[in-house]
Amino acid sequence: MNSLPLFRPSVEAGDLVAVSGQIGLVDDRLAGGGAAGQTEQALANLLAVLDAAGLAASDVVKVNIFLTTMDDYTACNEQYNAVFGSEPPARTCVAVHQLPFGALVELEAWARRR
């Protein structure tokens, strides 16, 4: 019996879709490039989950960002702005003690079907 918890990349709740936390994994390894590289990959992973649900970045209404240090805020923010542009969704960014697989960044999101 597998002892790992069941992972669902997204869950639908009416017209809302909750996207589970995404870290910067590529082929079971963390992306290189520090917080910027991991944020870029985590965003790509998040967009892939949204795409599989028939949604896009423009459908995202809320993002929660978890950083292991606020020293990475600027690097993360630059990548975030590159994806969400001039009208980004609501956002929370907090520092946490640690993240899965030693990641520096994790993002989760809520999107709305229009």
N, C-alpha and C positions, 0 to 999 in steps of 0.2 A: 504494500500500500504506500502511495506517495505521501510524504509528510508535508509537502509544500502546500500552501493555501491556494485555492482556486483563484486565478487571476482573470478578471474581466476587464478588457481595455476600456469599455464604455458601457453605460447603463442608461436606457431611455426611461424617462418619467414624464409622460404626456408629451408636450412639445419641447421639453428640455432633454439634453443629453449630457450626462456627467462623464467626463473623461478622466480615467484613473491617472495617478501620478506617473509622469514620464521622465526618465533620466536619459542621459546621453549615451545610451548603449548602441553599439554597432557590432553585429555578429558576436554578441556576448562579451564584448570588451567596451570599456568607456572610451569615448572619442578623445583624441588628443587635443592639445591647444588650451588646456586649463579650463577655467570657468566659461570663457567665450566659446570655445569649441564644444564643450559639453552642453551649453545652453543652445547653441545652434542645432546640435543633434537632437536634444530633447524636444525642441520646437518642431523639427522635422518629424520626429516620432509622433508628436501630438497631432500634427497636420495629417499624418498617415491614418491615425485612428479616426479623426474627423472625416476624412475622405471616405473611409470604409463605411462610415455611418451616413454618407451622402451630404456632408456638411463641409464648410470651408472656414478659414480664419475670420472672415467677415460675419460669421454666425456666432462667434464666441462673445459671451456677455460678461464673463468673469474668469479671471486667472488667479490662482494662488501659486506663488513662487516660494520655494524653500531653498535657502543658501546655507552652507556650513559656516560661512563668514560674510559679514556685510562688506568686507573688503572687495568682494567680487560683484557688488551691486552694479557698478558702472559697466563692467564687461557684460554682465547679464542684460542690463537695460539696453545696451546698443543692439544686441541680437534681437531682443524682444521688439524694439521699435522698428527694426528692419522687417519683421513679419507683420506687425499690427499697424504700422504707419501712423498717420496723423489723427486718427479717431480710434484709439485703442479701447479695449474693453476695460471694465473696472478691474482693479488689481490689488492684491495684497502681497507683500514681500516680507518674509520673516527669516531670521537666522535660527537654525536648529543645530542640535549637538552633532548628529550624523545622519547620513542617508544610505540607502541600500547600495551595496557593492562599492562603498567608498566614494560615491558620486559627490560632486561639489554643488550640484543644482538639481532640483526636481520641480516640475511644473504639473499642475492639474488645472482642468478647465471645465466650465459649464458653457454649453452652446444651446442656441434656440433655433428650432425649425421655423422658418418664415412662410 
